[in-house]
Amino acid sequence: MPGSYTVPEDWNSSFIFVNGVQQNFSGYATSASPPGWSGWWGSLGGGTNYSPTALVAGSLVSYAIGLNATLYENINTPGTGIWSGWFQAIPSGTLTSAPTAVCPAAGVTDVFGRGTDGHVYESIFNGSSWSGWNAIGTSTNVIQFGPSAAIFGNQLVLTAAGTDGKLWEDFQTISSGVWSGWFQVTSSGALASSPSGVTESSGVFDVFITGTDGNVYMMRYNGSWSGWLGTGPHSTTFGPAGAVYGGQLTVFAQGSGGLYENV
């Protein structure tokens, strides 16, 4: 499954991180600065069963779940292009999904993943150290796949596929740190992957998923939620990844011939 996000303008690129065919390759990366893609950089080393994720927190940082099911980190310092190499960020916890990460405030990183009990767990880096893993929600809030985290205005938004195959959401008002509690966004649709949530513009939030028919679908929030919208016929068995770069909404998905893009 591809992991994708948009790098801020100071990096002037969009990056894709994916899990390679072999478990001992934790990620490949490529970047797109206009006018086109660079091609795959090659292995970043390490080992994972899931897609890595990445964000910019001063440096370009990639996170992955190691083969021992704990969180690992790899840092690329601006201006050098050199990766630090993978190191264990949090020695505790057992995660069963790809991680998802956001920066809700300067110097703060939140990482989320699915635990062995099916619940969503969060760990927070405060600029100097990581917290332990804390469950988001109650014992009834169980998800099938990994969650997706995104910043939407003054909210940190989590979306996930519930055990009922429907889209669920929990959001935190960043200033207060209070979570809304999980709720079902819609009773329609049948999700077969982790979602990918992305803020398209002020007041517009998009979620991409793979349906049980293997096609990629999108749902949009613009004051209220739309129904599920098709993004064109495309067969994939993995979750899609949405990103906004250069004012353009893009979704990536893996197909039989490699990585595909739809703009």
Contacts in CASP RR format, 6 or more apart in sequence:
PFRMAT RR
TARGET T0000
AUTHOR 0000-0000-0000
METHOD contacts of the structure
MODEL  1
MPGSYTVPEDWNSSFIFVNGVQQNFSGYATSASPPGWSGWWGSLGGGTNY
SPTALVAGSLVSYAIGLNATLYENINTPGTGIWSGWFQAIPSGTLTSAPT
AVCPAAGVTDVFGRGTDGHVYESIFNGSSWSGWNAIGTSTNVIQFGPSAA
IFGNQLVLTAAGTDGKLWEDFQTISSGVWSGWFQVTSSGALASSPSGVTE
SSGVFDVFITGTDGNVYMMRYNGSWSGWLGTGPHSTTFGPAGAVYGGQLT
VFAQGSGGLYENV
1 18 0 8 1.000
1 19 0 8 1.000
1 50 0 8 1.000
1 51 0 8 1.000
1 98 0 8 1.000
1 193 0 8 1.000
1 194 0 8 1.000
1 238 0 8 1.000
1 239 0 8 1.000
1 241 0 8 1.000
1 254 0 8 1.000
2 16 0 8 1.000
2 17 0 8 1.000
2 18 0 8 1.000
2 51 0 8 1.000
2 238 0 8 1.000
2 239 0 8 1.000
2 240 0 8 1.000
2 241 0 8 1.000
2 252 0 8 1.000
2 253 0 8 1.000
2 254 0 8 1.000
2 259 0 8 1.000
3 16 0 8 1.000
3 17 0 8 1.000
3 18 0 8 1.000
3 51 0 8 1.000
3 52 0 8 1.000
3 53 0 8 1.000
3 54 0 8 1.000
3 98 0 8 1.000
3 241 0 8 1.000
3 252 0 8 1.000
4 14 0 8 1.000
4 15 0 8 1.000
4 16 0 8 1.000
4 17 0 8 1.000
4 196 0 8 1.000
4 241 0 8 1.000
4 242 0 8 1.000
4 243 0 8 1.000
4 252 0 8 1.000
5 14 0 8 1.000
5 15 0 8 1.000
5 53 0 8 1.000
5 54 0 8 1.000
5 55 0 8 1.000
5 241 0 8 1.000
5 243 0 8 1.000
6 14 0 8 1.000
6 243 0 8 1.000
6 244 0 8 1.000
6 245 0 8 1.000
7 13 0 8 1.000
7 14 0 8 1.000
7 15 0 8 1.000
7 31 0 8 1.000
7 56 0 8 1.000
7 60 0 8 1.000
7 245 0 8 1.000
8 56 0 8 1.000
10 56 0 8 1.000
10 78 0 8 1.000
11 56 0 8 1.000
11 60 0 8 1.000
11 78 0 8 1.000
12 33 0 8 1.000
13 31 0 8 1.000
13 32 0 8 1.000
13 33 0 8 1.000
14 31 0 8 1.000
14 32 0 8 1.000
14 243 0 8 1.000
14 245 0 8 1.000
14 250 0 8 1.000
15 29 0 8 1.000
15 30 0 8 1.000
15 31 0 8 1.000
15 32 0 8 1.000
15 54 0 8 1.000
15 60 0 8 1.000
16 29 0 8 1.000
16 30 0 8 1.000
16 31 0 8 1.000
16 241 0 8 1.000
16 252 0 8 1.000
16 259 0 8 1.000
17 27 0 8 1.000
17 28 0 8 1.000
17 29 0 8 1.000
17 44 0 8 1.000
17 51 0 8 1.000
17 52 0 8 1.000
17 53 0 8 1.000
17 54 0 8 1.000
17 62 0 8 1.000
18 27 0 8 1.000
18 28 0 8 1.000
18 51 0 8 1.000
18 52 0 8 1.000
18 254 0 8 1.000
18 259 0 8 1.000
19 25 0 8 1.000
19 26 0 8 1.000
19 27 0 8 1.000
19 48 0 8 1.000
19 49 0 8 1.000
19 50 0 8 1.000
19 51 0 8 1.000
19 52 0 8 1.000
20 26 0 8 1.000
20 27 0 8 1.000
20 28 0 8 1.000
20 43 0 8 1.000
23 47 0 8 1.000
23 48 0 8 1.000
23 49 0 8 1.000
23 67 0 8 1.000
24 45 0 8 1.000
24 46 0 8 1.000
24 47 0 8 1.000
25 43 0 8 1.000
25 44 0 8 1.000
25 45 0 8 1.000
25 46 0 8 1.000
25 47 0 8 1.000
26 43 0 8 1.000
26 44 0 8 1.000
26 45 0 8 1.000
26 46 0 8 1.000
26 47 0 8 1.000
26 48 0 8 1.000
26 52 0 8 1.000
26 64 0 8 1.000
26 66 0 8 1.000
26 72 0 8 1.000
26 74 0 8 1.000
26 86 0 8 1.000
27 42 0 8 1.000
27 43 0 8 1.000
27 44 0 8 1.000
27 45 0 8 1.000
27 46 0 8 1.000
27 48 0 8 1.000
27 52 0 8 1.000
27 62 0 8 1.000
27 64 0 8 1.000
28 40 0 8 1.000
28 41 0 8 1.000
28 42 0 8 1.000
28 43 0 8 1.000
28 44 0 8 1.000
29 40 0 8 1.000
29 41 0 8 1.000
29 42 0 8 1.000
29 44 0 8 1.000
29 62 0 8 1.000
30 37 0 8 1.000
30 38 0 8 1.000
30 39 0 8 1.000
30 40 0 8 1.000
30 41 0 8 1.000
31 37 0 8 1.000
31 38 0 8 1.000
31 41 0 8 1.000
32 38 0 8 1.000
32 245 0 8 1.000
44 52 0 8 1.000
44 62 0 8 1.000
44 74 0 8 1.000
44 83 0 8 1.000
44 85 0 8 1.000
44 86 0 8 1.000
45 85 0 8 1.000
45 86 0 8 1.000
46 64 0 8 1.000
46 66 0 8 1.000
46 72 0 8 1.000
46 86 0 8 1.000
47 64 0 8 1.000
47 66 0 8 1.000
47 67 0 8 1.000
47 86 0 8 1.000
48 64 0 8 1.000
48 65 0 8 1.000
48 66 0 8 1.000
48 67 0 8 1.000
48 72 0 8 1.000
49 65 0 8 1.000
49 66 0 8 1.000
49 67 0 8 1.000
50 64 0 8 1.000
50 65 0 8 1.000
50 97 0 8 1.000
50 98 0 8 1.000
50 99 0 8 1.000
51 98 0 8 1.000
52 62 0 8 1.000
52 63 0 8 1.000
52 64 0 8 1.000
52 98 0 8 1.000
52 99 0 8 1.000
53 62 0 8 1.000
53 63 0 8 1.000
53 64 0 8 1.000
53 98 0 8 1.000
53 99 0 8 1.000
53 100 0 8 1.000
53 101 0 8 1.000
54 60 0 8 1.000
54 61 0 8 1.000
54 62 0 8 1.000
54 63 0 8 1.000
54 101 0 8 1.000
55 61 0 8 1.000
55 101 0 8 1.000
55 102 0 8 1.000
55 103 0 8 1.000
55 109 0 8 1.000
56 103 0 8 1.000
57 103 0 8 1.000
57 107 0 8 1.000
57 109 0 8 1.000
58 78 0 8 1.000
59 75 0 8 1.000
59 76 0 8 1.000
59 77 0 8 1.000
59 78 0 8 1.000
60 75 0 8 1.000
60 76 0 8 1.000
60 78 0 8 1.000
61 73 0 8 1.000
61 74 0 8 1.000
61 75 0 8 1.000
61 76 0 8 1.000
61 101 0 8 1.000
61 109 0 8 1.000
62 73 0 8 1.000
62 74 0 8 1.000
62 75 0 8 1.000
62 76 0 8 1.000
63 71 0 8 1.000
63 72 0 8 1.000
63 73 0 8 1.000
63 74 0 8 1.000
63 89 0 8 1.000
63 99 0 8 1.000
63 101 0 8 1.000
63 111 0 8 1.000
64 71 0 8 1.000
64 72 0 8 1.000
64 74 0 8 1.000
64 86 0 8 1.000
64 98 0 8 1.000
64 99 0 8 1.000
65 71 0 8 1.000
65 72 0 8 1.000
65 95 0 8 1.000
65 97 0 8 1.000
65 98 0 8 1.000
65 99 0 8 1.000
66 72 0 8 1.000
69 93 0 8 1.000
69 94 0 8 1.000
69 95 0 8 1.000
69 96 0 8 1.000
70 88 0 8 1.000
70 90 0 8 1.000
70 91 0 8 1.000
70 92 0 8 1.000
70 93 0 8 1.000
70 94 0 8 1.000
70 95 0 8 1.000
71 88 0 8 1.000
71 89 0 8 1.000
71 90 0 8 1.000
71 95 0 8 1.000
71 99 0 8 1.000
71 111 0 8 1.000
71 123 0 8 1.000
72 86 0 8 1.000
72 87 0 8 1.000
72 88 0 8 1.000
72 89 0 8 1.000
73 86 0 8 1.000
73 87 0 8 1.000
73 88 0 8 1.000
73 89 0 8 1.000
74 83 0 8 1.000
74 84 0 8 1.000
74 85 0 8 1.000
74 86 0 8 1.000
74 87 0 8 1.000
75 83 0 8 1.000
75 84 0 8 1.000
75 85 0 8 1.000
76 82 0 8 1.000
76 83 0 8 1.000
76 84 0 8 1.000
77 84 0 8 1.000
89 111 0 8 1.000
89 125 0 8 1.000
89 130 0 8 1.000
90 123 0 8 1.000
90 130 0 8 1.000
90 132 0 8 1.000
90 133 0 8 1.000
92 132 0 8 1.000
92 133 0 8 1.000
93 115 0 8 1.000
93 121 0 8 1.000
93 133 0 8 1.000
94 115 0 8 1.000
94 116 0 8 1.000
95 113 0 8 1.000
95 114 0 8 1.000
95 115 0 8 1.000
95 121 0 8 1.000
96 114 0 8 1.000
96 115 0 8 1.000
96 116 0 8 1.000
96 118 0 8 1.000
97 113 0 8 1.000
97 114 0 8 1.000
97 115 0 8 1.000
97 145 0 8 1.000
97 146 0 8 1.000
97 147 0 8 1.000
97 194 0 8 1.000
98 113 0 8 1.000
98 146 0 8 1.000
98 194 0 8 1.000
99 111 0 8 1.000
99 112 0 8 1.000
99 113 0 8 1.000
100 111 0 8 1.000
100 112 0 8 1.000
100 113 0 8 1.000
100 146 0 8 1.000
100 147 0 8 1.000
100 148 0 8 1.000
100 149 0 8 1.000
101 109 0 8 1.000
101 110 0 8 1.000
101 111 0 8 1.000
101 112 0 8 1.000
101 149 0 8 1.000
102 109 0 8 1.000
102 110 0 8 1.000
102 149 0 8 1.000
102 150 0 8 1.000
102 151 0 8 1.000
102 156 0 8 1.000
103 109 0 8 1.000
103 110 0 8 1.000
103 151 0 8 1.000
104 110 0 8 1.000
104 151 0 8 1.000
104 156 0 8 1.000
104 172 0 8 1.000
104 174 0 8 1.000
105 174 0 8 1.000
107 125 0 8 1.000
107 126 0 8 1.000
107 127 0 8 1.000
108 124 0 8 1.000
108 125 0 8 1.000
108 126 0 8 1.000
108 127 0 8 1.000
109 124 0 8 1.000
109 125 0 8 1.000
109 127 0 8 1.000
110 122 0 8 1.000
110 123 0 8 1.000
110 124 0 8 1.000
110 125 0 8 1.000
110 149 0 8 1.000
110 156 0 8 1.000
111 122 0 8 1.000
111 123 0 8 1.000
111 124 0 8 1.000
111 125 0 8 1.000
112 120 0 8 1.000
112 121 0 8 1.000
112 122 0 8 1.000
112 136 0 8 1.000
112 147 0 8 1.000
112 149 0 8 1.000
112 158 0 8 1.000
113 120 0 8 1.000
113 121 0 8 1.000
113 122 0 8 1.000
113 146 0 8 1.000
113 147 0 8 1.000
114 120 0 8 1.000
114 121 0 8 1.000
114 143 0 8 1.000
114 145 0 8 1.000
114 146 0 8 1.000
114 147 0 8 1.000
115 121 0 8 1.000
117 142 0 8 1.000
118 142 0 8 1.000
118 143 0 8 1.000
119 135 0 8 1.000
119 136 0 8 1.000
119 137 0 8 1.000
119 139 0 8 1.000
119 141 0 8 1.000
119 142 0 8 1.000
119 143 0 8 1.000
120 135 0 8 1.000
120 136 0 8 1.000
120 137 0 8 1.000
120 141 0 8 1.000
120 143 0 8 1.000
120 146 0 8 1.000
120 147 0 8 1.000
120 158 0 8 1.000
120 160 0 8 1.000
120 170 0 8 1.000
121 133 0 8 1.000
121 134 0 8 1.000
121 135 0 8 1.000
121 136 0 8 1.000
122 133 0 8 1.000
122 134 0 8 1.000
122 135 0 8 1.000
122 136 0 8 1.000
123 130 0 8 1.000
123 131 0 8 1.000
123 132 0 8 1.000
123 133 0 8 1.000
123 134 0 8 1.000
124 130 0 8 1.000
124 131 0 8 1.000
125 131 0 8 1.000
136 158 0 8 1.000
136 170 0 8 1.000
136 179 0 8 1.000
136 182 0 8 1.000
137 170 0 8 1.000
137 179 0 8 1.000
137 181 0 8 1.000
137 182 0 8 1.000
138 182 0 8 1.000
141 168 0 8 1.000
141 170 0 8 1.000
141 181 0 8 1.000
141 182 0 8 1.000
142 162 0 8 1.000
142 163 0 8 1.000
143 160 0 8 1.000
143 161 0 8 1.000
143 162 0 8 1.000
143 163 0 8 1.000
143 168 0 8 1.000
144 160 0 8 1.000
144 161 0 8 1.000
144 162 0 8 1.000
144 163 0 8 1.000
144 165 0 8 1.000
144 191 0 8 1.000
145 160 0 8 1.000
145 161 0 8 1.000
145 191 0 8 1.000
145 193 0 8 1.000
145 194 0 8 1.000
146 160 0 8 1.000
146 161 0 8 1.000
146 194 0 8 1.000
147 158 0 8 1.000
147 159 0 8 1.000
147 160 0 8 1.000
147 194 0 8 1.000
147 195 0 8 1.000
148 158 0 8 1.000
148 159 0 8 1.000
148 160 0 8 1.000
148 194 0 8 1.000
148 195 0 8 1.000
148 196 0 8 1.000
148 197 0 8 1.000
148 207 0 8 1.000
149 156 0 8 1.000
149 157 0 8 1.000
149 158 0 8 1.000
150 156 0 8 1.000
150 157 0 8 1.000
150 159 0 8 1.000
150 197 0 8 1.000
150 198 0 8 1.000
150 199 0 8 1.000
150 205 0 8 1.000
151 157 0 8 1.000
151 174 0 8 1.000
151 199 0 8 1.000
152 171 0 8 1.000
152 199 0 8 1.000
152 203 0 8 1.000
152 205 0 8 1.000
153 199 0 8 1.000
153 202 0 8 1.000
153 203 0 8 1.000
154 173 0 8 1.000
154 174 0 8 1.000
154 175 0 8 1.000
155 171 0 8 1.000
155 172 0 8 1.000
155 173 0 8 1.000
155 174 0 8 1.000
156 171 0 8 1.000
156 172 0 8 1.000
156 174 0 8 1.000
157 169 0 8 1.000
157 170 0 8 1.000
157 171 0 8 1.000
157 197 0 8 1.000
157 205 0 8 1.000
158 169 0 8 1.000
158 170 0 8 1.000
158 171 0 8 1.000
158 172 0 8 1.000
159 167 0 8 1.000
159 168 0 8 1.000
159 169 0 8 1.000
159 185 0 8 1.000
159 195 0 8 1.000
159 197 0 8 1.000
159 207 0 8 1.000
160 167 0 8 1.000
160 168 0 8 1.000
160 169 0 8 1.000
160 194 0 8 1.000
160 195 0 8 1.000
161 167 0 8 1.000
161 168 0 8 1.000
161 191 0 8 1.000
161 192 0 8 1.000
161 193 0 8 1.000
161 194 0 8 1.000
161 195 0 8 1.000
161 209 0 8 1.000
162 168 0 8 1.000
162 191 0 8 1.000
164 184 0 8 1.000
165 189 0 8 1.000
165 190 0 8 1.000
165 191 0 8 1.000
166 184 0 8 1.000
166 185 0 8 1.000
166 186 0 8 1.000
166 187 0 8 1.000
166 188 0 8 1.000
166 189 0 8 1.000
166 191 0 8 1.000
167 184 0 8 1.000
167 185 0 8 1.000
167 186 0 8 1.000
167 189 0 8 1.000
167 191 0 8 1.000
167 195 0 8 1.000
167 207 0 8 1.000
167 209 0 8 1.000
167 219 0 8 1.000
168 182 0 8 1.000
168 183 0 8 1.000
168 184 0 8 1.000
168 185 0 8 1.000
169 180 0 8 1.000
169 182 0 8 1.000
169 183 0 8 1.000
169 185 0 8 1.000
170 179 0 8 1.000
170 180 0 8 1.000
170 181 0 8 1.000
170 182 0 8 1.000
170 183 0 8 1.000
171 179 0 8 1.000
171 180 0 8 1.000
172 178 0 8 1.000
172 179 0 8 1.000
172 180 0 8 1.000
185 219 0 8 1.000
185 225 0 8 1.000
186 219 0 8 1.000
186 225 0 8 1.000
186 227 0 8 1.000
186 228 0 8 1.000
188 227 0 8 1.000
188 228 0 8 1.000
189 211 0 8 1.000
189 217 0 8 1.000
189 228 0 8 1.000
190 211 0 8 1.000
190 212 0 8 1.000
191 209 0 8 1.000
191 210 0 8 1.000
191 211 0 8 1.000
191 212 0 8 1.000
192 209 0 8 1.000
192 210 0 8 1.000
192 211 0 8 1.000
192 212 0 8 1.000
192 214 0 8 1.000
193 209 0 8 1.000
193 210 0 8 1.000
193 211 0 8 1.000
193 238 0 8 1.000
193 239 0 8 1.000
193 240 0 8 1.000
194 209 0 8 1.000
194 239 0 8 1.000
195 207 0 8 1.000
195 208 0 8 1.000
195 209 0 8 1.000
196 207 0 8 1.000
196 208 0 8 1.000
196 209 0 8 1.000
196 239 0 8 1.000
196 240 0 8 1.000
196 241 0 8 1.000
196 242 0 8 1.000
196 251 0 8 1.000
197 205 0 8 1.000
197 206 0 8 1.000
197 207 0 8 1.000
197 208 0 8 1.000
197 242 0 8 1.000
198 205 0 8 1.000
198 206 0 8 1.000
198 207 0 8 1.000
198 208 0 8 1.000
198 242 0 8 1.000
198 243 0 8 1.000
198 244 0 8 1.000
198 249 0 8 1.000
199 205 0 8 1.000
199 206 0 8 1.000
199 244 0 8 1.000
200 206 0 8 1.000
200 220 0 8 1.000
200 244 0 8 1.000
200 249 0 8 1.000
201 244 0 8 1.000
203 221 0 8 1.000
203 222 0 8 1.000
203 223 0 8 1.000
204 220 0 8 1.000
204 221 0 8 1.000
204 222 0 8 1.000
205 220 0 8 1.000
205 221 0 8 1.000
205 222 0 8 1.000
206 218 0 8 1.000
206 219 0 8 1.000
206 220 0 8 1.000
206 221 0 8 1.000
206 242 0 8 1.000
206 249 0 8 1.000
207 218 0 8 1.000
207 219 0 8 1.000
207 220 0 8 1.000
207 221 0 8 1.000
208 216 0 8 1.000
208 217 0 8 1.000
208 218 0 8 1.000
208 231 0 8 1.000
208 239 0 8 1.000
208 240 0 8 1.000
208 241 0 8 1.000
208 242 0 8 1.000
208 251 0 8 1.000
209 216 0 8 1.000
209 217 0 8 1.000
209 218 0 8 1.000
209 219 0 8 1.000
209 239 0 8 1.000
209 240 0 8 1.000
210 216 0 8 1.000
210 217 0 8 1.000
210 236 0 8 1.000
210 237 0 8 1.000
210 238 0 8 1.000
210 239 0 8 1.000
210 240 0 8 1.000
210 253 0 8 1.000
211 217 0 8 1.000
214 235 0 8 1.000
214 236 0 8 1.000
214 237 0 8 1.000
215 230 0 8 1.000
215 231 0 8 1.000
215 232 0 8 1.000
215 233 0 8 1.000
215 234 0 8 1.000
215 235 0 8 1.000
215 236 0 8 1.000
216 230 0 8 1.000
216 231 0 8 1.000
216 232 0 8 1.000
216 234 0 8 1.000
216 236 0 8 1.000
216 239 0 8 1.000
216 240 0 8 1.000
216 251 0 8 1.000
216 253 0 8 1.000
216 262 0 8 1.000
217 228 0 8 1.000
217 229 0 8 1.000
217 230 0 8 1.000
217 231 0 8 1.000
218 228 0 8 1.000
218 229 0 8 1.000
218 230 0 8 1.000
218 231 0 8 1.000
218 251 0 8 1.000
219 225 0 8 1.000
219 226 0 8 1.000
219 227 0 8 1.000
219 228 0 8 1.000
219 229 0 8 1.000
220 226 0 8 1.000
220 229 0 8 1.000
231 251 0 8 1.000
231 262 0 8 1.000
232 262 0 8 1.000
234 253 0 8 1.000
234 255 0 8 1.000
234 260 0 8 1.000
234 262 0 8 1.000
235 255 0 8 1.000
235 256 0 8 1.000
236 253 0 8 1.000
236 254 0 8 1.000
236 255 0 8 1.000
236 260 0 8 1.000
237 254 0 8 1.000
238 253 0 8 1.000
238 254 0 8 1.000
238 255 0 8 1.000
239 253 0 8 1.000
239 254 0 8 1.000
240 251 0 8 1.000
240 252 0 8 1.000
240 253 0 8 1.000
241 251 0 8 1.000
241 252 0 8 1.000
241 253 0 8 1.000
242 249 0 8 1.000
242 250 0 8 1.000
242 251 0 8 1.000
242 252 0 8 1.000
243 249 0 8 1.000
243 250 0 8 1.000
243 251 0 8 1.000
243 252 0 8 1.000
244 250 0 8 1.000
248 263 0 8 1.000
249 263 0 8 1.000
250 261 0 8 1.000
250 262 0 8 1.000
250 263 0 8 1.000
251 261 0 8 1.000
251 262 0 8 1.000
252 259 0 8 1.000
252 260 0 8 1.000
252 261 0 8 1.000
252 262 0 8 1.000
253 259 0 8 1.000
253 260 0 8 1.000
253 262 0 8 1.000
254 260 0 8 1.000
END
